[in-house]
């Protein structure tokens, strides 16, 4: 490993720092976007059970709100079940925007890693080419210096592309997962709201 770092030159440290940031973001999102945090089956069932009751106690709403993302959304809807439909809709949208922010949090930073990594790799390539041409002399060049410039260019280019590929795949995966969870939250909340409206009519 030390020989690779030496051959890649100092620009590789910028890419290593970028890769560490990217891995930290991937790890954080893989934990934060687990389904049970937003769509707990227990909270879904509990919300519909409470919607069937004529009166919902405040402690029941508090327990539901702390259970999951849908619990937070459904508790807001149930707390306003005696209010007009447009008031429930506005309250649900407000909570939904907060949940959407949580779901898509740090995805922009992960996309930035995917964009900046190949640029840093290109920067390392330029540094390698500078060293390569700097080592050239009309009377003869040192082959080791030429090889070092080439290795800097190739290592940085390859590592930058590798980081970009991993970050881009992770970004697309987590974006799709966040959109799916948000879609299911909207679907279940709409179903719950229709159940409340049917009971009022």
KOLMAR-880253 format. One line per 3 residues: for each residue x, y, z of C-alpha. Coordinates in nm, 4 decimals, decimal comma. Each point is the difference from the previous one (the first is absolute). Example, Ala and Ser with C-alpha at 12.3 -4.5 7.8 and 13.67 -1.06 7.14 Angstrom:
1,2300:-0,4500:0,7800 ~ 0,1370:0,3440:-0,0660
***
This chain:
0,0000:0,0000:0,0000 ~ 0,2797:0,2425:0,0879 ~ 0,1647:-0,0701:-0,3348
-0,3241:0,0822:-0,1816 ~ -0,0390:0,3242:0,1939 ~ 0,3567:0,0941:-0,0803
-0,0496:-0,0785:-0,3677 ~ -0,3289:0,1948:-0,0129 ~ 0,1563:0,3156:0,1425
-0,1503:0,2590:0,2319 ~ -0,3218:0,0581:-0,2070 ~ -0,1213:-0,3451:0,1046
-0,0589:0,1327:0,3527 ~ -0,2744:0,2267:-0,1311 ~ -0,1697:-0,3034:-0,1501
0,0455:-0,2002:0,3195 ~ -0,1692:0,2770:0,1982 ~ -0,2829:0,0067:-0,2571
-0,0417:-0,3775:0,0196 ~ -0,0199:0,0127:0,3806 ~ -0,2721:0,2655:-0,0200
-0,1853:-0,2061:-0,2608 ~ 0,0183:-0,3182:0,2090 ~ -0,1206:0,1872:0,3075
-0,2995:0,1329:-0,1947 ~ -0,0795:-0,3457:-0,1377 ~ 0,0196:-0,1531:0,3472
-0,2206:0,2717:0,1495 ~ -0,2659:-0,0325:-0,2707 ~ 0,0001:-0,3798:0,0172
-0,0890:0,0287:0,3686 ~ -0,2384:0,2960:-0,0251 ~ -0,2076:-0,1331:-0,2897
-0,1004:-0,3240:0,1626 ~ -0,3681:-0,0696:-0,0553 ~ -0,0904:-0,0455:0,3669
0,0932:0,3618:0,0728 ~ -0,2696:0,1281:-0,2349 ~ -0,2465:-0,2786:-0,0824
-0,0280:-0,2161:0,3068 ~ -0,2784:-0,2536:-0,0517 ~ -0,0855:0,0415:0,3659
-0,0544:0,3739:-0,0368 ~ -0,2088:-0,0465:-0,3158 ~ -0,2267:-0,2512:0,1701
-0,0145:0,2105:0,3144 ~ -0,0983:0,3125:-0,1945 ~ -0,2901:-0,1715:-0,1755
-0,1148:-0,1566:0,3273 ~ -0,0073:0,3444:0,1623 ~ -0,1850:0,1453:-0,2996
-0,2781:-0,2485:0,0651 ~ -0,0426:0,1219:0,3575 ~ -0,2438:0,2853:0,0736
0,2449:0,1700:0,2386 ~ 0,3789:-0,0145:-0,0069 ~ 0,1882:0,0803:0,3216
0,2967:0,2354:-0,0056 ~ 0,2398:-0,2614:0,1392 ~ -0,0976:-0,2328:-0,2850
0,0882:0,2692:-0,2521 ~ 0,3307:0,0655:0,1769 ~ 0,0936:-0,3684:-0,0106
-0,0947:-0,0196:-0,3659 ~ 0,1965:0,3136:-0,0867 ~ 0,3199:-0,1406:0,1487
-0,0288:-0,3354:-0,1741 ~ 0,1026:0,0845:-0,3592 ~ -0,0250:0,2540:-0,2780
-0,3489:-0,1189:-0,0886 ~ -0,0879:0,0084:0,3685 ~ 0,0953:0,3685:0,0062
-0,2074:0,0663:-0,3117 ~ -0,3044:-0,1984:0,1081 ~ 0,0045:0,1495:0,3510
-0,0256:0,3443:-0,1558 ~ -0,2948:-0,1120:-0,2137 ~ -0,1776:-0,1713:0,2889
0,0456:0,3007:0,2277 ~ -0,1998:0,2024:-0,2550 ~ -0,2570:-0,2643:-0,0903
-0,2870:0,2245:0,1048 ~ 0,1284:0,2901:-0,2083 ~ -0,0885:0,0667:-0,3665
0,1820:-0,2079:-0,2610 ~ 0,2093:0,2879:-0,1332 ~ 0,1453:0,0679:0,3455
0,1046:-0,3639:0,0353 ~ 0,1461:0,0158:-0,3496 ~ 0,2085:0,3077:0,0780
0,1268:-0,1498:0,3262 ~ 0,0884:-0,3270:-0,1735 ~ 0,1872:0,1841:-0,2742
0,2021:0,1922:0,2569 ~ 0,1068:-0,3206:0,1753 ~ 0,0579:-0,1625:-0,3391
0,2424:0,2746:-0,1013 ~ 0,1983:-0,0584:0,3176 ~ 0,0107:-0,3748:-0,0666
0,1019:0,0599:-0,3622 ~ 0,2884:0,2157:0,1211 ~ 0,1134:-0,2759:0,2356
-0,0253:-0,2620:-0,2733 ~ 0,2064:0,1995:-0,2506 ~ 0,2463:0,1367:0,2536
0,3676:-0,0243:-0,1056 ~ -0,0896:-0,1353:-0,3447 ~ 0,1130:0,3291:-0,1512
0,3361:-0,0389:0,1742 ~ 0,0300:-0,3544:-0,1363 ~ -0,0729:0,1293:-0,3502
0,2719:0,2625:0,0518 ~ 0,2482:-0,2763:0,0838 ~ -0,0941:-0,1785:-0,3228
0,0615:0,3192:-0,1983 ~ 0,3151:0,1227:0,1712 ~ 0,1884:-0,3323:0,0149
0,0798:-0,0241:-0,3733 ~ 0,0929:0,3685:0,0003 ~ 0,2489:-0,0645:0,2786
0,1235:-0,2975:-0,1981 ~ 0,0481:0,2272:-0,2996 ~ 0,1840:0,2453:0,2222
0,2357:-0,2799:0,1023 ~ 0,0452:-0,0859:-0,3653 ~ 0,1028:0,3582:-0,0731
0,2476:-0,0078:0,2892 ~ 0,1428:-0,3242:-0,1370 ~ 0,0361:0,1501:-0,3473
0,1728:0,3061:0,1463 ~ 0,2519:-0,2227:0,1748 ~ 0,0353:-0,2046:-0,3171
0,0854:0,2983:-0,2164 ~ 0,2074:0,1541:0,2779 ~ 0,2207:-0,3085:0,0022
0,0595:0,0179:-0,3744 ~ 0,3394:0,1307:-0,1076 ~ 0,1424:0,0151:-0,3545
0,3211:-0,1712:0,1029 ~ -0,1900:-0,2889:0,1565 ~ -0,2610:-0,0571:0,2688
-0,0027:-0,2119:0,3110 ~ -0,2328:-0,2962:-0,0722 ~ -0,0994:-0,0227:0,3671
-0,1207:0,3602:0,0007 ~ -0,1961:-0,0598:-0,3197 ~ -0,1559:-0,3132:0,1488
-0,0901:0,1888:0,3172 ~ -0,1850:0,2681:-0,1983 ~ -0,1893:-0,2665:-0,1954
-0,0914:-0,1901:0,3175 ~ -0,1344:0,3187:0,1624 ~ -0,2205:0,0645:-0,3024
-0,1331:-0,3562:-0,0269 ~ -0,0550:-0,0685:0,3701 ~ -0,1899:0,3238:0,0563
-0,2116:-0,0428:-0,3120 ~ -0,0932:-0,3581:0,0859 ~ -0,0720:0,0703:0,3677
-0,2090:0,3057:-0,0844 ~ -0,2124:-0,1968:-0,2460 ~ -0,0445:-0,2842:0,2503
-0,1204:0,2383:0,2735 ~ -0,2389:0,1675:-0,2438 ~ -0,1506:-0,3337:-0,1094
-0,0634:-0,1157:0,3576 ~ -0,1410:0,3373:0,1088 ~ -0,2266:0,0249:-0,3045
-0,1398:-0,3511:0,0484 ~ -0,0618:0,0710:0,3696 ~ -0,1657:0,3331:-0,0800
-0,2377:-0,1566:-0,2517 ~ -0,0817:-0,2858:0,2369 ~ -0,0696:0,2201:0,3018
-0,1963:0,2519:-0,2094 ~ -0,2232:-0,2784:-0,1312 ~ -0,0445:-0,1401:0,3502
-0,0875:0,3418:0,1441 ~ -0,2531:0,0621:-0,2785 ~ -0,1584:-0,3420:0,0571
-0,0346:0,0569:0,3753 ~ -0,1449:0,3465:-0,0617 ~ -0,2489:-0,1444:-0,2501
-0,1116:-0,2630:0,2514 ~ -0,0354:0,2652:0,2716 ~ -0,2229:0,2078:-0,2279
-0,2050:-0,3058:-0,0959 ~ -0,0579:-0,1157:0,3585 ~ -0,0754:0,3548:0,1197
-0,2515:0,0499:-0,2811 ~ -0,1631:-0,3317:0,0878 ~ -0,0219:0,1010:0,3655
-0,1492:0,3380:-0,0908 ~ -0,2645:-0,1634:-0,2192 ~ -0,0891:-0,2333:0,2853
-0,0559:0,2981:0,2299 ~ -0,2109:0,1784:-0,2621 ~ -0,2166:-0,3079:-0,0559
-0,0614:-0,0271:0,3724 ~ -0,1050:0,3663:0,0185 ~ -0,2476:-0,0272:-0,2865
***
